[in-house]
Amino acid sequence: DLIEKNEILKPFIDLLDAQDPRTIVVVLTGLSNLFALTEKLGGTDNLCLMVEEMGGMEKLESLQKHKNKEVYKKAYAIIDAYFSNSDDEVEQELAPQEVNGALEFNATQPKDPEGGFTF
């Protein structure tokens, strides 16, 4: 992998600690571009893992509290696009559904197979 061979990611992630918001925005833009490229090449999971191992996830999370709105928005967008739970859809299916003004659990239970069960 090009990123691993050239060891560019760690210094790049470290720049997220910069004091200058413009520097952070440039780094976040570059990180977004790296994710977009790896998404096309099918290496997003590997990049996510490398970013997490290098402490990038914590840095991105802390940047969501940054006073600069552009920094906040870019950090949020990266986390939302590449690090958010893919189980959100499953969790929504498991959430209670409102039926006739009351909450109903397992509202979308699977139906029995046609012809019933055979043992």
C-alpha positions as CSV (number, residue, x, y, z in Angstrom):
1,D,0.0,0.0,0.0
2,L,1.4,3.4,-1.1
3,I,0.4,5.1,2.2
4,E,2.1,2.5,4.4
5,K,5.3,2.3,2.2
6,N,5.9,6.1,2.3
7,E,4.8,6.5,5.9
8,I,3.0,9.7,5.2
9,L,0.0,9.2,7.3
10,K,1.5,9.6,10.8
11,P,3.0,13.0,10.2
12,F,-0.2,14.0,8.4
13,I,-2.3,12.9,11.4
14,D,0.1,14.7,13.8
15,L,-0.7,18.0,11.9
16,L,-4.2,17.8,13.3
17,D,-2.8,19.1,16.5
18,A,-1.6,22.3,14.8
19,Q,-2.7,25.6,16.4
20,D,-3.5,27.3,13.1
21,P,-7.0,26.6,11.9
22,R,-6.0,27.0,8.2
23,T,-3.4,24.3,8.6
24,I,-6.0,22.0,10.2
25,V,-8.4,22.7,7.4
26,V,-5.8,21.8,4.8
27,V,-4.9,18.6,6.6
28,L,-8.6,17.7,7.0
29,T,-9.2,18.3,3.2
30,G,-6.2,16.1,2.4
31,L,-7.5,13.4,4.7
32,S,-10.9,13.6,3.0
33,N,-9.2,13.2,-0.3
34,L,-7.2,10.2,0.9
35,F,-10.4,8.6,2.1
36,A,-12.1,9.4,-1.2
37,L,-9.2,7.8,-3.1
38,T,-9.2,4.7,-0.9
39,E,-12.9,4.4,-1.3
40,K,-12.5,4.1,-5.1
41,L,-9.7,1.6,-4.7
42,G,-11.5,-0.5,-2.0
43,G,-9.1,0.2,0.9
44,T,-11.2,2.4,3.2
45,D,-11.3,-0.2,6.0
46,N,-7.5,-0.4,6.0
47,L,-7.2,3.4,6.1
48,C,-9.7,3.7,8.9
49,L,-7.7,1.2,10.9
50,M,-4.4,3.0,10.3
51,V,-6.0,6.4,11.3
52,E,-7.4,4.8,14.5
53,E,-4.0,3.2,15.4
54,M,-2.2,6.5,14.9
55,G,-4.6,8.3,17.3
56,G,-6.3,10.1,14.5
57,M,-9.8,9.2,15.6
58,E,-9.3,10.9,19.0
59,K,-7.9,14.0,17.2
60,L,-10.9,14.1,14.8
61,E,-13.3,13.8,17.7
62,S,-11.6,16.6,19.6
63,L,-11.7,18.8,16.5
64,Q,-15.5,18.6,16.6
65,K,-15.2,20.9,19.6
66,H,-13.0,23.4,17.7
67,K,-14.1,27.0,17.7
68,N,-13.5,27.3,13.9
69,K,-16.7,26.1,12.2
70,E,-14.9,24.9,9.1
71,V,-12.6,22.7,11.2
72,Y,-15.6,21.3,13.1
73,K,-17.6,20.6,9.9
74,K,-14.7,18.9,8.1
75,A,-13.9,16.7,11.1
76,Y,-17.5,15.8,11.6
77,A,-17.9,14.9,7.9
78,I,-14.9,12.5,8.0
79,I,-16.2,10.8,11.1
80,D,-19.7,10.6,9.8
81,A,-18.7,9.2,6.4
82,Y,-16.0,6.8,7.4
83,F,-16.1,6.0,11.2
84,S,-19.8,6.1,12.0
85,N,-21.6,2.9,13.0
86,S,-22.8,0.9,10.0
87,D,-25.2,-0.8,12.5
88,D,-27.4,2.3,12.5
89,E,-29.8,0.8,10.0
90,V,-30.0,-2.4,12.1
91,E,-30.6,-0.4,15.3
92,Q,-33.4,1.5,13.6
93,E,-35.1,-1.7,12.6
94,L,-34.9,-2.9,16.2
95,A,-36.3,0.3,17.6
96,P,-40.0,0.2,18.7
97,Q,-42.4,1.3,16.1
98,E,-45.4,3.6,16.8
99,V,-48.7,1.8,15.9
100,N,-52.0,3.5,16.7
101,G,-50.4,5.8,19.2
102,A,-48.6,3.1,21.1
103,L,-45.1,1.7,20.9
104,E,-44.9,-1.8,19.4
105,F,-41.7,-3.8,19.7
106,N,-40.7,-6.2,16.9
107,A,-43.2,-4.6,14.6
108,T,-41.4,-5.9,11.6
109,Q,-41.1,-9.6,12.7
110,P,-40.3,-12.0,9.9
111,K,-43.3,-14.0,8.6
112,D,-43.5,-17.7,8.9
113,P,-42.3,-19.5,5.8
114,E,-45.1,-20.5,3.3
115,G,-46.4,-23.9,4.2
116,G,-45.3,-23.6,7.8
117,F,-42.2,-25.1,9.4
118,T,-41.1,-28.7,8.7
119,F,-39.1,-30.7,11.1
